[in-house]
């Protein structure tokens, strides 16, 4: 027996029909929650530093000039 993973939109009529059809065939349907773990703001900032997505400025005036403000 093989295991397949499908992404089904339960809100659409086609998705609902597919789920009903699979249940009618006595196929074991398991819903897996789509959970994403968000990084903390500290972890995101450390990732930015690691990948060079930051700029350093000598003063606030230099920053404003760089941003065109």
Secondary structure, DSSP 8 states (H G I E B T S, - for coil): ---------TTSHHHHHHHHHHHHTT--------------HHHHHHHHHHTT-----SSHHHHHHHHT-
